[in-house]
Amino acid sequence: MPDRGSARGRRSFELTAECMLLIGSIYLVAVANTAFWRRALAGRSLTDWDTWSFVAAVAVLLVAVHFLAMVPFATRRAIRPLLLALGLVSAAANQIMQNYGVVLDAGMMRNVLHTDIREAAEVVTADTLLAVLVGVLPLAALWSLRVRAHTRRRTFVRRLAAITASALAAAGALLTVYQDLSALLRTQKELRYTVLPASAIWSLGHVLAADAHAARAKRAPPEAAHRQDRPVRHKPTLLVMVIGETARAGNFSLNGYPRPTNRELAQLEVINFSRVRACGTSTEVSLPCMFSPFGRADYDESRIRRHDSLLHVLSHAGFKVTWLDNQSGCKGVCEGLEYRHLAVEGNSGLCGAEHCYDEILVHELARVTAQDTGDLVVVLHQIGNHGPAYFRRYPDAYKQFMPACDKEQLRGCSRAEIVNAYDNAILYTDHVLARVIEHLAQLQPRFDVAMIYASDHGESLGEKGLFLHGLPYAIAPDEQLSVPMLWWIPERSAAGLGIDTRCLRRDSGRDVSHDNLYHSVLGLLRVETPRYRRERDLTAGCLLELRQ
């Protein structure tokens, strides 16, 4: 005869799909959203009854909303893997948000999707993985439970009742807390991007939809471009554009920072633009934006990705364009042009197993310029100050500010140690730029040379409890948006290029942005194109007549 006791024991470990989904939703809201709760409760007294009534209402609202969002997919077979997958995503995102103060909006999700293994390994460390695994163990325990089977009719009735109850609970909770919650979301707009897994799913959907739309959209025809007629020149032009990574203007001594982080550049005749605003707070946004004619003022991600970048326009005008990369790619800016990923190619003296120092860019610049004799534009894409492992960005010789954080998890270091490591990386960028200038100075007998350096975005180093970058542009702090930009044009080359450097230097203290880059490079190189806008050209009014 069947063992009725055993049968009753098995049935006692059965749950309906709706009950299992409710338990999972409660767990996700309570345990995998500590970053949200920490921000939402900042400044509130835990001894105040209003605080706990707020917590209760918001918790009910979030549980009900997540339940309603997941219930269409919560079949008997899918419910456990669904909860486990969402738990893993939520725990990982929550851990990263707590460690670095970032939020998971669409821009950050695009960064996550397009990052490479080396960058990901610096953020998702063994400690992070351990915390994630510990966090999802209770959800993994759901695999030991059976999902109770019902007839289709009974399943439909139970599901309808669960949806109705959840909708009523969500509506009631929202009415209870609406005034308080709406005021909080208006003052802390980033808070909505910390609710997990909802923000991760929404951001992923937004990115995939945008990419799908861009793939379907017809690419704009190549932009017509040609160089202005001018007197015969004795030498071709060589422009080197150095794209910095995560360097913020506030830590450049050229901009008044009290530490001597620009020792070498201070000895050179650079034109320093001290008030520059970035297009965005991440490489994925800023890089395409700063090479586009639209910029932040006319920002449209789809349009930017459909149209030719500055580099394509220069190529149409007859320049040979080469992109040398020591980071994670050109984000479509150099598509179809000569591209080399130096971190992949490696260099025995400058590359380790996981990264290369930026001087590899100078070495490859020397090789490129030794071979070419025509008009040339070379872009050097730095690893720069890419965090959180700032200490990996510079050799031992540049450990000047000590003690410096030598951990990939910033929470293991004091803020002073983090700033020291960051400043050491700035000091090394100073050296790399000086090396580029030194090399270009040696090429003046062959080329009219110039260098433009601009960082893609800035970085938070603990101000307001924030670290790294990637906050939505509308709420991003100045530390993530204020970036360094400097030009170097020696007088001999300035005469050949027809540029008055004294005029440029005189205007270098005004407010400028990445929006000026596209049009200023066209102005400097005398390239005509329909999308050129003189009011955004920093060289406008500083051009001289070229001489034979």
Buried (B, 14 or more C-beta within 10 A) or exposed (E): EEEEEEEEEEEEEEBBBBBBBBBBBBBBBEBBBBBBBEBBBEEEEEEEEEEEEBBEBBBBBBBBBBBBBBBEEBEBEBBBEBBBBBBBBBBBBBBBBBBBBBBBBBBBBBBBEBBEEBBEBBBBBEBBEEBBEEBBEEBBEBEEBEBBEBEEEEBEEBBEEBBEBBBEBBEBBBEBBEEBBEEBEEEBBBBBBBBBBBBBBBBBEBBEEBBEEBEEEEEEEEBEBEBEEEEEBEBBBBBBBBBBBBBBBBBBBBBEBEBBBBEBBBEBEBBBBBBBBBBBBBBBBBBBBBBBBBBBEEBEBEBBBEBBBBBBBBBBBEBBBBBBBBBBBBBBBBBEBEBBBBBEEEBEEBBEEEBBBBBBBBBBBBEBBEEBEEBBBBBBBBBBBBBBBBBBBBEEEBBBBEEBBBBBBBEEBEEEBBBBBBBBBBBBBBBBBBBBBEBBBEBBEBBBBBBBBBBBBBBBBBBEEBBBBBBBBEBBBEBBBBBBBBBBBBEBBBBBBBBBBEBBBEBBEEEBBBBBBBBBBBBBBBBBBEBBBEEBBBBBEBBEEBEE
